[in-house]
Amino acid sequence: MNKIIRVTKTEFELDNGDIFPIEPELDEEMSPEEFQIHYERAYNIVKSLKDVGGDNKNNKGVDV
């Protein structure tokens, strides 16, 4: 899993250089360490959705 190296109210940057917007923007500033907790939680939720309906032939899954 990637590490958060920079976060503002409107975007965050991963250790691989990828930058993503945060929408809606954060209400308050967070440290990269604080945001990492939220990022990992969201990542794990999306990843778990990939497994939902795994035996369904019509399921295309979720790319994570």
C-alpha positions in Angstrom: 0.0 0.0 0.0 1.2 3.5 -0.8 2.2 6.0 1.8 0.7 9.5 2.0 3.5 12.0 1.9 1.6 15.2 1.5 -2.0 16.3 2.2 -3.8 19.6 2.0 -7.5 20.4 2.3 -8.0 19.8 -1.4 -5.5 17.0 -2.5 -3.1 14.4 -1.3 0.1 12.9 -2.7 1.3 9.3 -2.5 4.9 8.2 -2.2 4.9 7.2 -5.9 4.2 10.8 -7.0 0.5 10.3 -7.8 -1.7 13.3 -6.7 -5.4 12.9 -6.1 -8.1 15.5 -5.3 -10.1 15.4 -2.1 -13.8 16.2 -2.8 -15.4 17.6 -0.9 -12.4 19.3 0.6 -11.4 18.6 4.2 -12.9 20.9 6.9 -9.5 21.1 8.7 -5.9 20.3 8.0 -4.6 16.8 8.7 -1.0 15.5 8.9 0.0 12.8 6.4 -0.1 10.3 9.3 -3.6 11.2 10.2 -4.8 11.1 6.6 -3.1 7.7 6.1 -5.5 6.2 8.6 -8.5 7.4 6.5 -6.9 6.4 3.2 -6.2 2.8 4.4 -9.7 2.5 5.8 -11.2 3.6 2.4 -8.8 1.5 0.4 -9.8 -1.6 2.4 -13.5 -0.9 2.0 -13.1 -0.6 -1.8 -10.9 -3.7 -1.9 -13.5 -5.7 0.0 -16.2 -4.6 -2.5 -14.1 -6.3 -5.2 -14.8 -9.6 -3.5 -18.6 -9.1 -3.2 -20.4 -11.3 -5.7 -17.2 -13.0 -6.6 -19.1 -16.1 -7.8 -21.4 -14.0 -10.0 -20.6 -14.4 -13.7 -22.0 -10.9 -14.4 -19.8 -9.2 -11.8 -17.0 -7.2 -13.3 -15.5 -6.3 -9.9 -13.9 -3.1 -8.8 -10.4 -2.2 -9.8 -8.2 -1.4 -6.8 
